[in-house]
Amino acid sequence: MSIEDEIRSKRTTSTKWMKYPQDVIPAWIADMDLGIAPVIAQELTERIENGDLGYPCAEVEARFIDAFSDRYIERFNTPLDPALGLASTDVVQSIFIAITTLTDPGDGVIVQTPIYPPFLQSVNDTGRILRENPLVRSDDTWEINLEELELLASEARTTLLLLCSPHNPTGRVFTQTELVKIAEICDKHNVLVVADEIHCDIVYEPSYHIPFASISPEFAANVITMTSATKSFNIAGLRCSIVHFGSAELKSRYEAVDSHLRGSISTPSMLAATAAWTKGDSWLKSTLATLKANRDAITSFVEQGCFGLRYIPPQGTYLAWLDFRDTKAAESPQEFLLDKARVALSPGPDFGTPGVGWARLNFATKPEILGEILNRIKRALA
Ligand SMILES: Cc1ncc(COP(=O)(O)O)c(C=O)c1O
């Protein structure tokens, strides 16, 4: 049995492996093919063996929020008051709730395109106005256009910036200098910041993640931090995340959406996230080494020449944002590669207009599978 078939035979409930026909290797949605931390498996197995799956108790949620808060101090040197945290089902739901409770219809919301598609949907579907601040590609990195950001922030009715940090799909890990400038601009123009930091653990040295809430004590009250253990620890199917508010006032505005509409968070998911954050770091460390080696393999592959394919190695995330504009797949890389290479990437245009001619490759897989994906892409582009 090939490794792909082996994974597929085990992962019969994950959309990553179930969406496309058997002969297609999936490299799209951000799930990993690298298993889960034994501490998570142990936690969940114990609950099942003990028949311990009753309604959640408050202590489970409190321990989960404390684990988040402790982690932000230990890993990122950022104290975040657990009393201002709230467990939530998923980050995308929290983004939608934040937009509907913290802004008004017709308000402008800034996003930095190309961007994780639900950012665009959350603005468009709630009747807010999309204010795009495209990242600018230089030779070896992606930069924020700060002049344009300031112009957008200064426009009447711009009230929120949806910051993706680290950034999906480019893999940029923003520096202190960049984050300080963003905070200064948002402070000057009274723009709140929702910082989606779901990729905060997947960062490759020498880059390091800096929580936006740590950037400026004066501005921290205007920051809503969202994250979860689901990306770093490969448990997205459990559905569990956290929202942290810079002030009690923001939290109570968000809580205007009734808790029954927000939904309650499953006990196994909170226990799994708590185990991950408190006991999962040795697994994370070895997984990061695999991800870094995969990232470097893509870099060598592109450097050796692949019929016009270009990319800038990501500083974080396990996503490679591939530029097919000078290849024969330029018109629609995702469709071309699905058809000719039997590899499923994420379509670039889903990430906004700057994504036309691009596609996103999820490289969180076994090195052998990544090798096969790259070979297939090369053969198709030849
Ligand atoms: C930046 C970003 N935010 C949110 C999510 C999804 O989070 P959730 O499953 O908690 O909605 C993803 C998933 O890839 C992501 O990349």
The ligand as a Tripos MOL2 file, in Angstrom:
@<TRIPOS>MOLECULE
LIG
   16    16     1     0     0
SMALL
NO_CHARGES

@<TRIPOS>ATOM
      1 C1         -5.5080   32.2460    9.5980 C.3       1 LIG1
      2 C2         -6.5210   31.1980    9.9140 C.ar      1 LIG1
      3 N1         -7.5260   31.4890   10.7570 N.ar      1 LIG1
      4 C3         -8.4530   30.5670   11.0800 C.ar      1 LIG1
      5 C4         -8.3970   29.2910   10.5480 C.ar      1 LIG1
      6 C5         -9.4640   28.3130   10.8820 C.3       1 LIG1
      7 O1         -9.6580   28.2410   12.2330 O.3       1 LIG1
      8 P1        -10.9450   27.5000   12.7930 P.3       1 LIG1
      9 O2        -10.9360   26.1320   12.2400 O.co2     1 LIG1
     10 O3        -10.7820   27.5710   14.2580 O.co2     1 LIG1
     11 O4        -12.1210   28.3000   12.2960 O.co2     1 LIG1
     12 C6         -7.3700   28.9550    9.6710 C.ar      1 LIG1
     13 C7         -7.3020   27.6080    9.0900 C.2       1 LIG1
     14 O5         -6.5010   27.2890    8.2680 O.2       1 LIG1
     15 C8         -6.3980   29.9230    9.3610 C.ar      1 LIG1
     16 O6         -5.3820   29.6620    8.5390 O.3       1 LIG1
@<TRIPOS>BOND
     1     1     2 1
     2     2     3 ar
     3     2    15 ar
     4     3     4 ar
     5     4     5 ar
     6     5     6 1
     7     5    12 ar
     8     6     7 1
     9     7     8 1
    10     8     9 2
    11     8    10 1
    12     8    11 1
    13    12    13 1
    14    12    15 ar
    15    13    14 2
    16    15    16 1
@<TRIPOS>SUBSTRUCTURE
     1 LIG1         1 GROUP 0 **** ****
